């Protein structure tokens, strides 16, 4: 393509030539990954919390660190966070969840379990990936606590200024 383009007609010819080139799309079909017990495993993270999550078909029972979800996450907001991936994917009450969580506080742990459930659902049933990705549940929330700086009381808060 060493032609000189001097008019709009020449430009249109070049553009039509490049548009006729067909690019083949390679669609990668993901296969479900399940262990010998029919479970899918994923790791979820949020702040300092790390959750190991296993899901399998069942009645919708969620167990966190050996305790029922209602007992471990007593606040309704945290329970709602855990149910979000199932609601978005449209599979409420179809999977049993077993999770172990370490580190962080309750809010971070709930976010980590949610992230793990979302990833495990996508691994168990790849067709759910679109809905979970559109809702932003497969992306790890990278926000963490900002470190304290020297000469400051906290990360950004200065000591109180005294004029006299």
C-alpha positions in Angstrom: 0.0 0.0 0.0 2.3 2.7 -1.2 -0.5 4.5 -3.0 -0.8 8.2 -2.4 -4.2 9.3 -1.2 -5.1 12.7 -2.7 -8.9 12.7 -2.7 -11.9 11.3 -0.7 -12.5 8.8 -3.5 -9.0 7.3 -3.1 -9.6 7.2 0.7 -12.9 5.3 0.3 -11.3 2.8 -2.1 -8.6 2.1 0.5 -11.1 1.8 3.3 -13.4 -0.6 1.4 -10.4 -2.8 0.6 -9.4 -3.0 4.2 -13.0 -3.7 5.3 -13.2 -6.8 3.0 -10.5 -8.5 5.0 -12.2 -11.1 7.2 -10.9 -11.7 10.7 -11.8 -15.1 12.1 -12.9 -14.9 15.7 -11.7 -17.7 18.0 -14.3 -18.5 20.6 -12.9 -20.4 23.5 -15.5 -22.6 25.0 -14.7 -23.0 28.7 -15.4 -26.4 30.2 -16.7 -26.8 33.8 -14.1 -27.8 36.3 -15.3 -30.1 39.1 -13.5 -32.5 41.5 -14.5 -36.1 42.2 -17.2 -35.0 44.6 -18.8 -32.8 42.0 -17.6 -29.5 43.7 -15.9 -26.5 42.2 -13.3 -24.6 44.2 -12.2 -20.9 44.0 -10.3 -18.4 46.2 -11.9 -15.0 46.9 -10.1 -12.0 48.3 -11.1 -8.6 49.8 -9.0 -6.2 51.9 -7.0 -8.6 54.1 -9.5 -11.4 54.0 -8.9 -14.6 52.0 -11.8 -17.1 51.5 -11.5 -20.6 50.2 -14.9 -21.6 48.7 -16.3 -24.9 47.5 -19.7 -25.1 45.8 -21.8 -28.1 44.8 -25.4 -28.7 43.8 -27.7 -28.7 46.8 -30.4 -26.9 48.7 -28.8 -23.5 49.1 -27.1 -24.1 52.5 -24.1 -21.8 53.2 -21.5 -22.8 55.8 -18.7 -20.4 56.7 -15.8 -21.7 59.0 -18.0 -24.6 60.1 -20.9 -22.3 61.2 -24.2 -21.4 59.4 -24.1 -18.2 57.4 -26.8 -16.6 59.7 -24.7 -17.3 62.8 -21.3 -16.2 61.3 -22.5 -13.1 59.5 -25.2 -11.9 61.9 -25.9 -8.6 60.1 -28.5 -8.8 57.3 -26.3 -6.6 55.0 -23.5 -9.1 55.1 -25.9 -12.0 54.4 -27.3 -10.0 51.4 -23.7 -9.6 50.1 -23.3 -13.4 50.2 -26.6 -14.0 48.3 -25.8 -11.4 45.5 -23.9 -13.8 43.1 -26.7 -16.3 43.2 -29.4 -13.6 42.6 -27.5 -12.2 39.6 -26.8 -15.6 38.1 -30.4 -16.7 38.7 -29.5 -19.9 40.6 -30.8 -19.1 44.1 -31.2 -22.1 46.3 -29.4 -24.5 43.9 -25.9 -24.7 45.4 -24.5 -25.5 48.8 -21.5 -23.4 49.8 -18.7 -24.4 52.1 -16.2 -21.6 52.9 -13.2 -21.1 55.1 -12.2 -17.4 55.7 -9.0 -16.0 57.3 -7.9 -12.4 58.0 -9.6 -9.1 58.0 -12.9 -8.1 59.6 -16.5 -9.3 59.0 -17.1 -6.9 56.1 -13.9 -7.9 54.3 -14.6 -11.6 54.9 -18.1 -11.3 53.5 -16.7 -9.6 50.4 -14.0 -12.3 50.1 -16.7 -15.1 50.3 -18.8 -13.2 47.7 -15.8 -13.0 45.3 -15.0 -16.7 45.9 -18.6 -17.8 45.3 -18.7 -15.8 42.1 -15.5 -17.4 40.8 -16.6 -20.9 41.8 -20.0 -20.4 40.1 -18.2 -19.4 36.9 -15.9 -22.4 37.1 -18.8 -24.8 37.8 -21.1 -23.4 35.1 -19.2 -21.3 32.5 -22.5 -20.0 31.0 -23.0 -17.9 34.1 -19.8 -15.9 33.5 -21.5 -13.1 31.4 -23.9 -12.2 34.1 -21.4 -12.3 36.9 -18.8 -10.3 35.0 -21.4 -7.7 34.0 -22.2 -7.3 37.7 -18.5 -6.9 38.5 -18.4 -9.9 40.9 -15.4 -11.6 39.2 -13.1 -8.6 39.6 -11.1 -8.5 42.9 -11.7 -5.2 44.7 -8.2 -4.0 45.1 -8.9 -1.2 47.6 -6.9 -1.6 50.8 -6.2 0.6 53.8 -3.7 3.3 53.0 -0.6 3.2 55.1 0.2 5.7 57.8 2.8 8.4 56.8 5.5 9.8 59.1 4.7 13.3 60.4 1.0 12.6 60.2 -1.4 11.3 62.8 -3.0 8.8 60.4 -2.6 8.2 56.6 -3.6 11.8 55.8 -4.8 13.4 59.0 -2.3 15.9 60.4 -1.7 16.7 64.1 -3.8 19.5 65.4 -2.2 22.9 64.7 -1.6 25.2 67.6 -1.0 28.8 66.8 0.2 29.7 70.4 
